[in-house]
Amino acid sequence: MKLLRIGEIGNEVACVLDDAGIARDVSGLIGDIGPNSLGDDLFLMLRGANLSKLDVVNTQGVRLGSPISQPKNIYCIGLNYSDHAAEAGLDIPKEPILFNKSSGAFCGPNDPTPYTRQMSKLDWEVELGVVIGKRALHVSEADALDHVFGYTLVNDISERSWQLERSGQWTKGKSFNNFCPTGPWLVSRDEIADPQSLDMWLNVNSVREQTGTTKKMIFSVQEIIAYLSNFIQLEPGDLICTGTPPGVGAGNKPPKFLKIGDEVHLGIDGLGEARQSVVEFARP
């Protein structure tokens, strides 16, 4: 099952793709797709719905919103690919490295990436996103995947000068507006047989920069969920960004960073593709 939201910001319509790949309006059944609706009940309701009776929603030439309305929390795992750690010249972590992204960073999969005058090292990171569907606290690794609603595509956009050259935590380099484009879809967990066997890639201006696989994750999805649940009560709608493979701009020799006019194109097997253009920041 592939869930998506279509429309301009604040007016997105909750949809499901039917077997023919046609978007069907399910807002009359569930309202919106988000923390208050995600869970096994939603899954069973949509599985039992006669989608052919629901209105078709046009997907051509219209904005795709984020596939969930707004996560309560966005958690991120740093240096979680063995080949990315090697690229960065850093030791493999003994425990997952945790940081957060601001909720204001969350946006649609193809929304533009703003570039301000204070930025100088804007970077990309294709990542597997995990969306929680059931509250998780002190769960075991064996039970961890039962708490997942589904998976999605994320670009963990980062301003490296803020992240690494300013004092404090990584969060400040990860949380500017539109630094967490997500989607196009939220794919239910039953469609992803093994989250540890997904190929992923990212291009900048049609040049391949990242090629990876979730097989290289140091901490698996179930390990991450079980670990986080020792410290944090994970809630439905929470988004976990699970790390990136090698090929980030900072890992190039010499480093390579985004500038105004660049286009990032990324994808993960079964989770779709997204494109973001870097644009000059316009103050609201």
RAJO-V367258 format. One record per residue. N is the residue number from 1. RES is the residue in one small letter. PHI is phi in whole degrees, -180 to 180 (* if undefined). OMEGA is omega as a letter, one per 20 degrees, with the letter a starting at -180 (NA if undefined). Layout:
n=N res=RES phi=PHI omega=OMEGA
n=N res=RES phi=PHI omega=OMEGA
//
This chain:
n=1 res=m phi=* omega=a
n=2 res=k phi=-116 omega=r
n=3 res=l phi=-103 omega=r
n=4 res=l phi=-153 omega=r
n=5 res=r phi=-131 omega=a
n=6 res=i phi=-122 omega=r
n=7 res=g phi=136 omega=a
n=8 res=e phi=-72 omega=a
n=9 res=i phi=-56 omega=a
n=10 res=g phi=90 omega=a
n=11 res=n phi=-131 omega=a
n=12 res=e phi=-71 omega=r
n=13 res=v phi=-108 omega=r
n=14 res=a phi=-72 omega=a
n=15 res=c phi=-138 omega=r
n=16 res=v phi=-129 omega=r
n=17 res=l phi=-80 omega=r
n=18 res=d phi=-82 omega=a
n=19 res=d phi=-63 omega=r
n=20 res=a phi=-94 omega=a
n=21 res=g phi=80 omega=r
n=22 res=i phi=-92 omega=r
n=23 res=a phi=-77 omega=r
n=24 res=r phi=-117 omega=a
n=25 res=d phi=-75 omega=r
n=26 res=v phi=-110 omega=a
n=27 res=s phi=-63 omega=r
n=28 res=g phi=-69 omega=r
n=29 res=l phi=-92 omega=a
n=30 res=i phi=-126 omega=a
n=31 res=g phi=76 omega=r
n=32 res=d phi=-119 omega=r
n=33 res=i phi=-101 omega=a
n=34 res=g phi=-175 omega=a
n=35 res=p phi=-55 omega=a
n=36 res=n phi=-84 omega=a
n=37 res=s phi=-121 omega=a
n=38 res=l phi=-69 omega=r
n=39 res=g phi=152 omega=a
n=40 res=d phi=-63 omega=r
n=41 res=d phi=-63 omega=r
n=42 res=l phi=-63 omega=r
n=43 res=f phi=-58 omega=a
n=44 res=l phi=-67 omega=r
n=45 res=m phi=-62 omega=a
n=46 res=l phi=-72 omega=r
n=47 res=r phi=-63 omega=a
n=48 res=g phi=-90 omega=a
n=49 res=a phi=-77 omega=r
n=50 res=n phi=-88 omega=a
n=51 res=l phi=-63 omega=a
n=52 res=s phi=-64 omega=r
n=53 res=k phi=-88 omega=a
n=54 res=l phi=-94 omega=a
n=55 res=d phi=-63 omega=r
n=56 res=v phi=-82 omega=r
n=57 res=v phi=-115 omega=a
n=58 res=n phi=-67 omega=r
n=59 res=t phi=-112 omega=a
n=60 res=q phi=-89 omega=r
n=61 res=g phi=72 omega=r
n=62 res=v phi=-120 omega=a
n=63 res=r phi=-73 omega=r
n=64 res=l phi=-93 omega=r
n=65 res=g phi=-82 omega=r
n=66 res=s phi=-61 omega=a
n=67 res=p phi=-73 omega=r
n=68 res=i phi=-125 omega=a
n=69 res=s phi=-64 omega=r
n=70 res=q phi=-171 omega=r
n=71 res=p phi=-68 omega=r
n=72 res=k phi=-65 omega=a
n=73 res=n phi=-141 omega=r
n=74 res=i phi=-121 omega=r
n=75 res=y phi=-106 omega=a
n=76 res=c phi=-132 omega=r
n=77 res=i phi=-114 omega=a
n=78 res=g phi=-92 omega=r
n=79 res=l phi=49 omega=a
n=80 res=n phi=-102 omega=r
n=81 res=y phi=-120 omega=a
n=82 res=s phi=-60 omega=a
n=83 res=d phi=-75 omega=r
n=84 res=h phi=-74 omega=r
n=85 res=a phi=-61 omega=r
n=86 res=a phi=-64 omega=r
n=87 res=e phi=-60 omega=a
n=88 res=a phi=-81 omega=a
n=89 res=g phi=70 omega=a
n=90 res=l phi=-118 omega=r
n=91 res=d phi=-68 omega=r
n=92 res=i phi=-67 omega=a
n=93 res=p phi=-64 omega=r
n=94 res=k phi=-82 omega=r
n=95 res=e phi=-135 omega=r
n=96 res=p phi=-56 omega=r
n=97 res=i phi=-87 omega=a
n=98 res=l phi=-109 omega=r
n=99 res=f phi=-146 omega=a
n=100 res=n phi=-118 omega=r
n=101 res=k phi=-115 omega=r
n=102 res=s phi=-64 omega=r
n=103 res=s phi=-62 omega=r
n=104 res=g phi=-69 omega=r
n=105 res=a phi=-77 omega=a
n=106 res=f phi=-71 omega=a
n=107 res=c phi=-158 omega=r
n=108 res=g phi=-69 omega=a
n=109 res=p phi=-66 omega=a
n=110 res=n phi=-116 omega=r
n=111 res=d phi=-69 omega=a
n=112 res=p phi=-69 omega=r
n=113 res=t phi=-101 omega=a
n=114 res=p phi=-77 omega=r
n=115 res=y phi=-123 omega=a
n=116 res=t phi=-101 omega=r
n=117 res=r phi=-67 omega=a
n=118 res=q phi=-85 omega=a
n=119 res=m phi=-90 omega=r
n=120 res=s phi=-146 omega=a
n=121 res=k phi=-138 omega=a
n=122 res=l phi=-79 omega=a
n=123 res=d phi=-129 omega=a
n=124 res=w phi=-119 omega=r
n=125 res=e phi=-157 omega=r
n=126 res=v phi=-73 omega=a
n=127 res=e phi=-145 omega=r
n=128 res=l phi=-80 omega=r
n=129 res=g phi=-100 omega=r
n=130 res=v phi=-114 omega=r
n=131 res=v phi=-109 omega=a
n=132 res=i phi=-74 omega=r
n=133 res=g phi=-117 omega=a
n=134 res=k phi=-146 omega=a
n=135 res=r phi=-50 omega=a
n=136 res=a phi=-132 omega=r
n=137 res=l phi=-145 omega=a
n=138 res=h phi=54 omega=r
n=139 res=v phi=-93 omega=r
n=140 res=s phi=-84 omega=r
n=141 res=e phi=-60 omega=a
n=142 res=a phi=-63 omega=a
n=143 res=d phi=-101 omega=a
n=144 res=a phi=-61 omega=a
n=145 res=l phi=-69 omega=r
n=146 res=d phi=-67 omega=a
n=147 res=h phi=-95 omega=r
n=148 res=v phi=-91 omega=r
n=149 res=f phi=-84 omega=a
n=150 res=g phi=-173 omega=a
n=151 res=y phi=-128 omega=a
n=152 res=t phi=-151 omega=r
n=153 res=l phi=-96 omega=a
n=154 res=v phi=-134 omega=r
n=155 res=n phi=-110 omega=r
n=156 res=d phi=-83 omega=a
n=157 res=i phi=-68 omega=a
n=158 res=s phi=-140 omega=r
n=159 res=e phi=-97 omega=a
n=160 res=r phi=-65 omega=a
n=161 res=s phi=-65 omega=r
n=162 res=w phi=-75 omega=a
n=163 res=q phi=-71 omega=a
n=164 res=l phi=-113 omega=a
n=165 res=e phi=-110 omega=r
n=166 res=r phi=-113 omega=a
n=167 res=s phi=-70 omega=r
n=168 res=g phi=103 omega=a
n=169 res=q phi=-91 omega=r
n=170 res=w phi=-67 omega=a
n=171 res=t phi=-54 omega=a
n=172 res=k phi=-65 omega=r
n=173 res=g phi=-88 omega=a
n=174 res=k phi=-121 omega=a
n=175 res=s phi=-122 omega=r
n=176 res=f phi=-67 omega=r
n=177 res=n phi=-52 omega=r
n=178 res=n phi=66 omega=r
n=179 res=f phi=-87 omega=r
n=180 res=c phi=-138 omega=r
n=181 res=p phi=-64 omega=a
n=182 res=t phi=-134 omega=r
n=183 res=g phi=115 omega=k
n=184 res=p phi=-83 omega=a
n=185 res=w phi=-123 omega=r
n=186 res=l phi=-105 omega=a
n=187 res=v phi=-98 omega=a
n=188 res=s phi=-62 omega=a
n=189 res=r phi=-61 omega=a
n=190 res=d phi=-68 omega=a
n=191 res=e phi=-87 omega=r
n=192 res=i phi=-112 omega=a
n=193 res=a phi=-61 omega=a
n=194 res=d phi=-146 omega=r
n=195 res=p phi=-66 omega=r
n=196 res=q phi=-98 omega=r
n=197 res=s phi=-141 omega=a
n=198 res=l phi=-108 omega=r
n=199 res=d phi=-82 omega=a
n=200 res=m phi=-143 omega=a
n=201 res=w phi=-157 omega=r
n=202 res=l phi=-152 omega=r
n=203 res=n phi=-114 omega=r
n=204 res=v phi=-122 omega=a
n=205 res=n phi=53 omega=r
n=206 res=s phi=71 omega=r
n=207 res=v phi=-102 omega=a
n=208 res=r phi=-67 omega=r
n=209 res=e phi=-113 omega=a
n=210 res=q phi=-123 omega=r
n=211 res=t phi=-137 omega=a
n=212 res=g phi=-155 omega=r
n=213 res=t phi=-148 omega=r
n=214 res=t phi=-69 omega=r
n=215 res=k phi=-62 omega=a
n=216 res=k phi=-89 omega=r
n=217 res=m phi=-65 omega=r
n=218 res=i phi=-71 omega=r
n=219 res=f phi=-113 omega=a
n=220 res=s phi=-70 omega=r
n=221 res=v phi=-56 omega=a
n=222 res=q phi=-69 omega=r
n=223 res=e phi=-66 omega=a
n=224 res=i phi=-63 omega=a
n=225 res=i phi=-62 omega=r
n=226 res=a phi=-61 omega=a
n=227 res=y phi=-63 omega=a
n=228 res=l phi=-61 omega=a
n=229 res=s phi=-70 omega=r
n=230 res=n phi=-72 omega=a
n=231 res=f phi=-115 omega=a
n=232 res=i phi=-136 omega=r
n=233 res=q phi=-81 omega=r
n=234 res=l phi=-75 omega=a
n=235 res=e phi=-117 omega=r
n=236 res=p phi=-52 omega=a
n=237 res=g phi=93 omega=r
n=238 res=d phi=-65 omega=r
n=239 res=l phi=-110 omega=r
n=240 res=i phi=-114 omega=r
n=241 res=c phi=-95 omega=a
n=242 res=t phi=-99 omega=r
n=243 res=g phi=110 omega=a
n=244 res=t phi=-130 omega=r
n=245 res=p phi=-78 omega=a
n=246 res=p phi=-68 omega=r
n=247 res=g phi=109 omega=r
n=248 res=v phi=-69 omega=a
n=249 res=g phi=-60 omega=a
n=250 res=a phi=-67 omega=a
n=251 res=g phi=-87 omega=r
n=252 res=n phi=-71 omega=r
n=253 res=k phi=-126 omega=i
n=254 res=p phi=-74 omega=r
n=255 res=p phi=-58 omega=a
n=256 res=k phi=-132 omega=a
n=257 res=f phi=-130 omega=a
n=258 res=l phi=-77 omega=r
n=259 res=k phi=-140 omega=a
n=260 res=i phi=-58 omega=a
n=261 res=g phi=100 omega=r
n=262 res=d phi=-72 omega=r
n=263 res=e phi=-125 omega=r
n=264 res=v phi=-105 omega=a
n=265 res=h phi=-129 omega=a
n=266 res=l phi=-141 omega=r
n=267 res=g phi=-166 omega=r
n=268 res=i phi=-136 omega=r
n=269 res=d phi=-49 omega=r
n=270 res=g phi=80 omega=a
n=271 res=l phi=-112 omega=r
n=272 res=g phi=90 omega=a
n=273 res=e phi=-131 omega=r
n=274 res=a phi=-145 omega=r
n=275 res=r phi=-137 omega=r
n=276 res=q phi=-131 omega=r
n=277 res=s phi=-100 omega=r
n=278 res=v phi=-87 omega=a
n=279 res=v phi=-128 omega=r
n=280 res=e phi=-65 omega=a
n=281 res=f phi=-65 omega=r
n=282 res=a phi=-114 omega=a
n=283 res=r phi=-62 omega=a
n=284 res=p phi=-59 omega=NA
//
